[in-house]
Amino acid sequence: MATEKLDTELSGGAQLFDKYKDEFWAALEHRPLYDALIQRLPANVPEVVAAWWLTAEVENGGFNQYFDNSYGAMIDEAIRGLEMTGQAKFAASARSAKDEFGGEVPFDRDERMLQVEAICDKNDRCWGAAQAMYYSVTNDEWARYRDRADEFAKALLNR
């Protein structure tokens, strides 16, 4: 257990997230601030941060938790980050979850939460297909993704 905590603390994804988390949290409440932040950040930082955050949220509480949180607004960046770091299954599962919104996930958290509630009211297994696909990732696939994501994150931190 202590090894897992140390590993997470040292991961490139966690370090990159820590470096930019305050800026993202402030910007995710206001679209103009978010758009300005995305323009200002180094290339690929939003995608790698969003991918890291999606995997952390889905691992902790599924897609429902991910979309309920502010980072749910970054689904498109997360999908690109997952693809960029070589995790096709995670990207496909995120696309499947996004499709539950009709393909367009609201940026506004309150609006997104209302849609999450409506999606789950329609389907008692909300995100079922997306989560099944996400959790079908093998330990080897997860390790390869984690290593590749950490390499990307460390390269971005060293710029």
Backbone hydrogen bonds, N-H to C=O, Kabsch-Sander energy under -0.5 kcal/mol:
donor,donor_aa,acceptor,acceptor_aa,energy
5,K,1,M,-2.0
6,L,2,A,-2.3
7,D,3,T,-2.8
8,T,4,E,-2.4
9,E,5,K,-2.4
10,L,6,L,-1.9
11,S,7,D,-1.0
11,S,8,T,-0.5
15,Q,11,S,-2.3
16,L,12,G,-2.8
17,F,13,G,-2.5
18,D,14,A,-2.7
19,K,15,Q,-2.0
20,Y,16,L,-1.5
21,K,17,F,-1.9
24,F,20,Y,-2.3
25,W,21,K,-3.1
26,A,22,D,-2.1
27,A,23,E,-2.1
28,L,24,F,-2.6
29,E,26,A,-0.9
30,H,27,A,-1.6
34,Y,27,A,-0.7
34,Y,30,H,-2.2
35,D,31,R,-2.9
36,A,32,P,-2.0
37,L,33,L,-2.4
38,I,34,Y,-2.7
39,Q,35,D,-1.7
40,R,36,A,-1.6
41,L,37,L,-2.1
45,V,42,P,-1.7
48,V,44,N,-2.4
49,V,45,V,-2.7
50,A,46,P,-2.6
51,A,47,E,-2.4
52,W,48,V,-2.3
53,W,49,V,-2.6
54,L,50,A,-2.5
55,T,51,A,-2.2
56,A,52,W,-2.0
57,E,53,W,-2.6
58,V,54,L,-2.9
59,E,55,T,-2.2
60,N,56,A,-1.6
61,G,57,E,-3.1
62,G,58,V,-1.9
65,Q,61,G,-0.9
66,Y,62,G,-1.9
67,F,63,F,-2.8
68,D,64,N,-1.8
69,N,65,Q,-1.4
69,N,66,Y,-0.5
72,G,66,Y,-0.5
72,G,69,N,-1.9
73,A,70,S,-1.9
74,M,71,Y,-2.2
75,I,72,G,-1.0
78,A,74,M,-2.7
79,I,75,I,-2.6
80,R,76,D,-2.1
81,G,77,E,-2.6
82,L,78,A,-2.7
83,E,79,I,-2.3
84,M,80,R,-2.7
85,T,81,G,-1.8
86,G,83,E,-1.6
87,Q,82,L,-2.9
88,A,86,G,-0.8
91,A,87,Q,-2.2
92,A,88,A,-2.7
93,S,89,K,-2.4
94,A,90,F,-2.3
95,R,91,A,-2.4
96,S,92,A,-2.3
97,A,93,S,-2.2
98,K,94,A,-2.5
99,D,95,R,-2.2
100,E,96,S,-0.8
100,E,97,A,-0.9
101,F,98,K,-1.9
102,G,99,D,-2.2
103,G,98,K,-1.4
104,E,101,F,-0.5
105,V,103,G,-0.5
112,R,108,D,-2.6
113,M,109,R,-2.9
114,L,110,D,-1.9
115,Q,111,E,-2.0
116,V,112,R,-2.5
117,E,113,M,-2.3
118,A,114,L,-2.1
119,I,115,Q,-2.8
120,C,116,V,-2.5
121,D,117,E,-2.1
122,K,118,A,-1.9
123,N,119,I,-1.4
126,C,123,N,-1.2
128,G,125,R,-2.7
131,Q,127,W,-3.4
132,A,128,G,-2.4
133,M,129,A,-2.2
134,Y,130,A,-2.4
135,Y,131,Q,-3.1
136,S,132,A,-0.6
136,S,133,M,-0.8
137,V,134,Y,-1.4
142,W,138,T,-2.7
143,A,139,N,-2.5
144,R,140,D,-2.5
145,Y,141,E,-2.6
146,R,142,W,-2.9
147,D,143,A,-2.7
148,R,144,R,-2.5
149,A,145,Y,-3.3
150,D,146,R,-2.4
151,E,147,D,-2.1
152,F,148,R,-2.4
153,A,149,A,-2.7
154,K,150,D,-2.8
155,A,151,E,-2.2
156,L,152,F,-2.2
157,L,153,A,-2.3
158,N,154,K,-1.6
159,R,156,L,-0.9
